Amino acid sequence: MRVTTRVVIALALLASLLSFAKFNYCAETGWKTPGQYVHACYSDIPALYGERGLDKGVWAYNNGENSVEYPVVQGAIMWASAKVIPEGANNYFYGSALLLALLFIFIALIVFRIRPEFGYLLPLAPAAIASLYINWDLWAIAAMMLAINWFDRKQDYASAFALGIAISTKFLPIFLLIPIALIYFRREELLKFVKYLAVVGATFVAINLPVALTTFDGWWRFYSLNLNRGSDWGSLWYALSNLGLDLTHQNYLSVLLLLIAITLFSLFFLQTVNVLKLAHVALFIMVAVMAVSKVYSPQYVLWLVPLAVIALIDKRDLAIFWFWQGAEVLYHLAIWQHLASVTGAKFGLPVVAYSIITLIRIGASIALVVRLAARHRKSGVFPSEFLLSTGESYP
């Protein structure tokens, strides 16, 4: 089958509908616990609608300790959606899901534009389909993918502006500044990196400053929670604790492992024969961040699938891609069945089994990037679209 824009749109639409069917069971049964875990259809969208005062029209950052636990753009989207969507948790979910479905189609089209030969993979990825409506991550992912696409097309200012928006929506895209800095370094364009960084910073400040000045406590809540939180669902640290290895100073260990991962990534990038595009190395840094973080939510797979599809070199990499997807699906089932067991379900997944599957998931993502990094680093394996058009090679 020849992959075209229409095919990608059709596949993404089908994936959105399949995911909606999965979540709609919970909507029809009132999002009851433990049923929403047993049937793997839990979503933050209806849960936070009431818990964060969105059903009462309260500004997202004006509700004290119950302010939304997300950066400004995400909070504004949550609040604005509640304003225009008819009242009711289900209505809020349906309206938000519609917007997320449109974003998923948009992201699929960006991936298809960057990597047309594998453009069909994103809407066919089962772990992505299963996770579409857990949270609002697709808003930030769309902005991140725009930033990546524009950067590789040498539209630096547009990319920097989009990245500033992405960071103001979910904080994860800030780590893309690491490969961006390395690309500018390899191209000997450090002044351009300074300008790029200035645009990202100015965009972030312009978006965040008004909220920080007017409702500081609500604005700061996201950053405070992430600085002070302990190990949580899906993380390496939570799994190890449940398996009897309860490490102290997890904040420091997390930062130390991240620094090690960034160093290894930098060494890999600096030793490639040619300068790889941001789209083809963003996956490596994002996996590193998620693997050592104190929380690794099930919907984080949505961040990785578009980047993984783009990072594939040829059909020989499909085996590791589907192996990784299998591990993600396994974890998707495990997290909900474990939560079912701790919320009163008759059957569920014990904590030891859940923790082992957590480690399998993290291991599979690491195996994916190790495999792709080894393929990227070898001389002569690069399709022309993988390289920056500098006309230069580096030893």
C-alpha positions, 0 to 999 in steps of 0.5 A, a space after each residue: 500500500 502506498 502511504 499518502 497524506 489521505 492514508 495517514 489521516 484515515 489511519 490517525 482518525 481510525 486510531 482516535 476512534 478506537 482509543 475513544 471507544 476504549 475510554 468511552 466505557 468509563 464515561 458511560 459507567 461514571 468513571 467509577 473506581 476500581 472499574 476505570 482501572 479494571 477496564 484500563 480507561 482512566 483519564 485525568 481529564 474528567 478527574 481534574 475537571 472537578 478536583 481543580 475547580 474547572 467545573 466552577 469556572 475558577 481560573 486554573 491558578 487561582 485555586 490555592 493548593 488545588 490549582 492545576 499541576 501543569 505549566 501555564 499553557 496547559 492550565 489555560 487550555 484546561 480552563 478555557 475548554 471548561 468555559 466553552 464546553 457544556 457543563 458536566 464531566 462527560 461533556 468536558 471529556 468528550 470536548 477535550 477528546 475531540 481536540 486531542 484527536 485533531 492534534 493527534 492527526 496533526 502530529 501524524 501529518 508532521 511525522 509523515 512529512 519528516 519521515 514519509 516511508 514510516 508515516 503509517 507507524 504512528 497511528 498504528 502504534 498500539 501503546 499510543 492508541 491506548 493512551 491518547 486521552 489519559 491526559 493533555 500531553 498531545 498539546 505540548 507534543 504538537 508544539 514540540 514536533 513543530 519546533 523540531 520540524 522547523 529547526 531541521 528546516 533552518 527556520 530557527 526563530 519559528 522553531 524557538 518560538 514553538 519550543 518556548 510554547 511547548 516548554 510552557 505547556 509541558 516542561 519535558 521539551 526543555 531537554 531538547 535544548 541539549 541536542 540543539 546546542 550540540 547541533 549548533 556546536 557541530 555547525 560552528 554556529 554558537 552565536 545562532 544558539 545564543 539567539 535561539 536560546 534568547 527567543 525560547 527564553 523570551 517566549 517562556 517569560 512572556 507566557 509565564 510572567 503575567 501568571 507568576 505575577 498575579 497568581 504566584 502560588 498557583 503558578 509555582 505549584 507545578 514546579 514545587 511538586 516536581 522538585 519535592 515529589 518522591 518516586 512515583 508510578 512507573 519510575 525506576 525508583 518506585 519499582 526498585 523500592 517495591 523490589 526491596 532496593 529502597 535507595 535514599 537520596 533519589 533526587 540526587 541519584 536521578 540527577 546523577 544518572 541524567 548527567 551520565 546519560 546526557 554525557 553518553 548522548 553527547 559523546 555519541 552525537 559528537 562522534 557521528 560521521 555527519 551532523 544528524 538532524 534534531 528529529 533523529 536524535 531527540 528520541 535519545 535524550 527524551 528516553 534518557 530523561 524519562 528512564 531516570 525521572 521520578 515519575 514515568 506516566 503511561 501516556 509518556 509513550 505519546 512523546 516517544 512514538 513520533 520520535 521513534 518513528 522518525 529515528 528509524 533508519 530502515 525496515 531492519 529497525 522495525 523489529 526493535 520498534 515493535 518489541 518496544 511497543 509490546 513492552 509499552 502495551 504490557 506496562 499499560 495493562 500492568 499499571 491499571 491492573 495494579 491500581 485496580 488491586 490497590 483500590 478494592 478490585 477483586 482481582 489485580 496485579 501484585 506490586 512485585 509483578 507490576 514493578 518487574 514489568 516497569 523495569 521491562 518497560 524502561 529496559 525496552 526503551 533503552 534497548 530501542 535507543 541503544 539499537 538506533 544509536 549504534 545504527 546511526 553512529 556507523 559510517 555509511 548508514 545515513 539516508 540523505 534526509 538524516 543529515 544536516 545540509 551543511 556539506 561538511 563531515 566530521 571525524 
